[in-house]
Amino acid sequence: MKHDRCFGRSHGWVVLNTHSHREQVALENLARQEFVAYCPMVRRRRSHARRYSDVLRPMFPGYVFVASHSCADRWRPLHSTMGVRSVLRCGDALSLLDDGFVESLKIREVDGAVCGSENALEVGQKVKLAGGPFDGLVATILGLHEHDRLTVLMELLNRPVRVRINAEQVGAQ
């Protein structure tokens, strides 16, 4: 089978590096060439002129994935596709992502954006802080921010205090 000879296995996703902010251009051109391509997106809050809006941004900026079964016999055109900078390789072999990884992202998609896992934190949720100076205190989540940061409200010295912490420091109460 030609597919196994080219990739060493029959399943996976080829990783493509795109030009800066050209993931959508790459996806459109790959689709025109009948490749099965995927770029996982996440929802980000954007601030402009004191107005906030939610926008979709690539989860992995600068990268898109192409199903290896869709390019088994014709992967060389990937190099010249508009929007694509290069095909990731490990030596002479193409870099492949496991099908399970991409499928787990697709399963978590809601309205075109990959959402957190089932045990994701939510605004209003009570959490117990672990580690650091606030170890063992109970707090309420007030806000979720980029880069796994949270704003929590906790009781310190008999007063409510807002604190910004890493999401790694919390556990469900």
BELWOQUI-V798837 format. One record per residue. RES is the residue in three letters. SS is DSSP state (H for helix, E for strand, C for the rest). PSI is psi in whole degrees, -180 to 180 (999 if undefined). BURIAL is 1 if it has 16 or more other C-alpha atoms within 10 Angstrom, else 0. Layout:
res/ss/psi/burial
RES/SS/PSI/BURIAL
RES/SS/PSI/BURIAL
//
This chain:
res/ss/psi/burial
MET/C/127/0
LYS/H/-36/0
HIS/H/-46/1
ASP/H/-35/0
ARG/H/-39/0
CYS/H/-39/1
PHE/H/-12/1
GLY/C/-14/0
ARG/C/167/0
SER/C/-6/0
HIS/C/150/1
GLY/C/179/1
TRP/E/127/1
VAL/E/137/1
VAL/E/125/1
LEU/E/138/1
ASN/E/130/1
THR/E/164/1
HIS/C/158/1
SER/C/125/0
HIS/C/30/0
ARG/C/26/1
GLU/H/-43/1
GLN/H/-40/0
VAL/H/-45/1
ALA/H/-45/1
LEU/H/-45/1
GLU/H/-43/1
ASN/H/-34/1
LEU/H/-40/1
ALA/H/-40/0
ARG/H/-32/0
GLN/C/7/0
GLU/C/33/0
PHE/C/148/1
VAL/C/108/1
ALA/E/155/1
TYR/E/135/1
CYS/C/104/1
PRO/C/136/1
MET/E/153/1
VAL/E/154/1
ARG/E/127/1
ARG/E/147/1
ARG/E/127/0
ARG/E/138/0
SER/E/127/0
HIS/E/124/0
ALA/C/47/0
ARG/C/18/0
ARG/E/142/0
TYR/E/142/0
SER/E/153/0
ASP/E/130/0
VAL/E/154/0
LEU/E/131/0
ARG/E/151/1
PRO/E/137/1
MET/C/-36/1
PHE/C/85/0
PRO/C/132/1
GLY/C/6/1
TYR/E/142/1
VAL/E/161/1
PHE/E/142/1
VAL/E/130/1
ALA/E/128/1
SER/H/-29/1
HIS/H/-25/1
SER/H/-10/1
CYS/C/24/1
ALA/C/-43/1
ASP/C/-5/0
ARG/C/62/0
TRP/C/-17/1
ARG/H/-35/0
PRO/H/-18/0
LEU/H/-35/1
HIS/H/-34/0
SER/H/12/0
THR/C/133/1
MET/C/133/1
GLY/C/-22/1
VAL/E/127/1
ARG/E/-48/1
SER/E/166/1
VAL/E/126/1
LEU/C/136/0
ARG/E/154/0
CYS/E/95/0
GLY/C/-123/0
ASP/C/-11/0
ALA/E/146/0
LEU/E/143/1
SER/C/128/1
LEU/E/140/1
LEU/E/147/1
ASP/C/143/0
ASP/H/-38/0
GLY/H/-37/0
PHE/H/-49/0
VAL/H/-41/1
GLU/H/-37/0
SER/H/-33/0
LEU/H/-45/1
LYS/H/-37/1
ILE/H/-35/0
ARG/C/3/0
GLU/E/135/0
VAL/E/122/0
ASP/C/42/0
GLY/C/0/0
ALA/E/138/1
VAL/E/126/1
CYS/C/168/1
GLY/C/175/0
SER/C/176/0
GLU/C/-31/0
ASN/C/34/0
ALA/C/152/0
LEU/C/150/1
GLU/C/152/0
VAL/C/135/0
GLY/C/-13/0
GLN/C/139/0
LYS/E/133/1
VAL/E/155/1
LYS/E/127/1
LEU/E/141/1
ALA/C/127/0
GLY/C/160/0
GLY/C/-170/0
PRO/C/-18/0
PHE/C/19/0
ASP/C/125/0
GLY/C/-13/0
LEU/C/150/0
VAL/E/136/1
ALA/E/163/1
THR/E/132/1
ILE/E/125/1
LEU/E/-31/1
GLY/E/148/0
LEU/E/132/1
HIS/E/170/0
GLU/C/165/0
HIS/C/35/0
ASP/C/44/0
ARG/E/148/0
LEU/E/149/1
THR/E/125/1
VAL/E/156/1
LEU/E/123/1
MET/E/163/1
GLU/E/115/0
LEU/E/128/0
LEU/C/43/0
ASN/C/26/0
ARG/E/144/0
PRO/E/133/0
VAL/E/135/0
ARG/E/134/1
VAL/E/140/0
ARG/E/126/0
ILE/E/171/1
ASN/E/144/0
ALA/H/-23/1
GLU/H/-20/0
GLN/H/4/1
VAL/E/154/1
GLY/E/154/0
ALA/E/145/0
GLN/C/999/0
//
